[in-house]
Amino acid sequence: MDPRHHLAPEAEHAQYRLHQNHPDDPGYRRFLSKLADPLMARLKPGARGLDYGCGPGPALAAMLTEAGHEMALYDPLFAPDRRVLEARYDFVACT
């Protein structure tokens, strides 16, 4: 997309705030399980991962943490701590 068509940061943030992606929502977890289940089947126990673009409710990270994996969060709008991008991970999820 031509950058002149990108949303301003405030408008982008407002759009993402409309999403109803709550970590405790069974339907959202079912949707994310399409990635989480095959991913977890390939991960070694206790793998360390980064949920890149985790959003305001990092449900995928919660699911992977519940399965025994160590997760870091990064999202330019909701978890903008760039220090996590300096670490090394066994996997990166970006949904």
Order of alpha helices (4+ residues) and beta strands (2+ residues): alpha-alpha-beta-alpha-beta-beta
